[in-house]
Amino acid sequence: MLMRRSRIPLVALALVVGPVLAGCSGSEEAGESATDVLERAKQTLDEASSAHFVLDSEGAPDSGTALVGGEGDIARPASFEGTLKVVALGSTVDLDVVSVDGTVYAQLPFASGFSVIDPAQFGIGDPGALLDPETGISQLFTEARSAELGEERRVDGEVVREVTAELPGDLVEQLLTSKDPSQAVQATFSIAAESGELRRATLTGPFFTAGEDGTYTLDLTDFGADVQITAPATG
């Protein structure tokens, strides 16, 4: 495939819960409400030219079709390169995926090269749209309900501010999936106090089975890294 990437090495994101920190926010963040923190996180994400993400899940099924994990780079305006882990036809497979300007390519199991796919057949949306302010990750901040500030913690040497909120199920269905979009999704956001960068989003809702909660955990790092993604050759 034709792809060029040049970015700083990935620093492993290990969210180790540390002691609660008191009074460690700078004056810029002092007095921010939960809504203020989410608004700053949205602005920061919407201004980022790129980010690296890692997606994990709990409670995923062994059958059916579902996105259960992945890792890759997303770059503005609409591109993605990485690996998505999906359950399909009773097996869990890792798909090498590239998305450029709304066209999604994948190297399917046993295939020698890339082909254009409809991501919906694998239970996923277009990963290239994750940085789009209207359809991507940052809309979760805009639509968050009943937001409350949680604790401040130190994560990998960085202070993060925790915000809990409730998200509309139909919104999360568009971004990830839901077996019952009428049910709200519970969210916990960990946002870097100094930079306003989203470090982790943990979402809990009926993603895989109606009436039974599953969890997606999304980690973001490497905001603004030099990421260049081009469409792969097909055939």
N, C-alpha and C positions, 0 to 999 in steps of 0.2 A: 504494500500500500504506500501511497505517497503521503508522507507525513513528516513534518519537521517540528521538533519540540526543543525548546531551550528555556529552562526555568531553574530556579534555585532548588537544591535538593529538598525533598519532602522531609520535614521534621515530624517525626511520629507524634501524633496527638494522643497523649495518655491522660485522660481526664481522671486524675486521682483526687478524690475528695479530700480536701485538707481542712484545717480548722477554720471556723468562721472568723473573718477578719473584721475588726471594728475600726472605723475611722481611717481606712486606707485609701479612700477615693480622693482624687485630686479635687481642687476647688472647682474645676470645670464640670465635674459630675455631681458635686454636692447639691443635694436638694432635688435631684431628678426624680420624677414620678415613674411608675412602671410604663406609662404611655410615652413619656419622654425618652426612656431608654429604648423602647421599641422603635420610635420614630428615628432616633439616631442610628440604630442598627439598620433600618431600611435605607436611610440615606447613604450610609457607608457601603452597604452591599450594592446599591444601585450605581454607585460611583466606581466600584471595583471593575477593573478591566478583565480580571480572571480570578479563579479560585480553584483549589484542589479539594475534592470531597471524598469522604468515605461513608458508605451507607451500610448499616447492619440492621438486622431484624430479629424479633423473637415472636414465637407463636405462629410461624409460617407453616403452611400445609406441606404434605409430602406428595400431593397430587393436584391436579388442576393446573392453572397457569397463574403465576404471581412473580413479582419482583421481590427478591429476598436479600439483595445486597449489591455492592458494587464499589468501584473506585475509579476516579478519573479526574480530568481537568475540564473545566467549563470556561469558555472565553466569550467575551462580548464581540459582536452583537448576538451571534446565535451559532455557537459551535461547541462540540464535545468530543473528547477522545478518552477511551478507557475501557474497562471491563464491567459488564453487568451480569450479576448472578440471578438466574431465573429458574423457577420450577416450571417445566413444560413436559407433557406426555409422561408423567411419572418419574422424571429424572431432573436433577439439578445440574444445570449447565452454565458454563462461563462463556458469555458472548463478547468477543471483541467488537466494540461499537464505535463508529465515528458518525457525527452529525454535523452537517454544514448547511447553513441557510435553509433549514426546513427539510432537507433530505437526509434520511437516516440509513446508514450502511452497517451491515453486520457480517462477520465471518461465522457462518452457521456450522454446527458440528459436522465433521467429515468433509467440509468444503475446503477447497484449496485457496479460495480467495474471497473477496467481499462481494456482496450483492445488496441491492436496495431492498429495504424491508418496510413493512408497515409495523411500527413498534407496538401498536395495539394488539397484534396477534400474540405478543409475548407479555401482555398485561402491563405495558409501560407506555409512558408518553414520550415526547421528543426530548431527550436529555439536553439538547442544544438550547432549549428555551428556559433553562433553570435560572439564568441571570436576567431574563426579561422582566422588567418592573411590573408588567401587567399580568403575566402568566407564570412567573417563576417563584422562587423561594421567598422573595421579599414581600409578596402579597400576604404571606402569613402574618407579618407584623401589622399590616393595615387592617386585616379582618379579625385580629385578636379581640376577644371579648373578656370582660371581667379580669383584666390583667392585674396582677399583684406582684410587688417586689418580694423576692425571696432573699436568701442569704448571699453574702459576698464570700467567695472562696478563692483560694489560690490554686491555679491549674498550670502545671508545668512552669512555675515561676511567675505566672501572669494572674492578676486579679480579674475575676469574672463576676458579673452581676447576674443573678438568677431571676427570671421573670416567669411566672406561671400564668396560663391563660387558657381559654376555651376557643376552639376554632370550628367554623361551620363544616359539617361533614361533607357537603357537596363540593366545597372548595378543595378540601384535601383529596377528594376523589379525583378531581381534575389534575392535581399535581402528582399524586401517588396512586392510590386506589382506595376503595371502600366497598364493602359488601352491604352496607346500610348507610348511605349518605345522609339519611334523615337524622342520624345520631351525631352529636357533637364529638369532637376529638379533643382530648386533653393534651396540652403542650407545655413543655418546660424548655425555655431558652436560656443558654449560658452565653453572655455577651461580654466581651472584653471591656473593662471599665475605662481604660485609657483610650483605646482606638475606636470603640464602638463596633468592632467586628464580631459577627456571630461565630461562636466557636462550636456550639453544639445545639441541636434541636432534637428533643425527644418527644415523639408523638405517640399517643396511645388511643386506640379506637378499633372498630370492627373492620380491620383491613383485610383479613383473610376469611373470616367466618362471621356471618350476621349473628349478633347476640353474644359474641365472644371477643374479648380484646386481644389485639396483637400490638406490637411496638416496632416503630422505626426509629433508628437513631442516626442522625446525620451530623457528621463532623466536617468543619470547613477550616482550611489552612491556606497558606501561601497566597493571600490576597495580592493581586497586582503582579504576579510573577509573569515573566516573558514566555507566553505560551503561543505557539503558532500551530494551527491545525489546518490541514488541507484534505480534500476529499480523496479517498483511496481509489485505485484502479479497480474496475469491476470486470467480471467476465469469467 
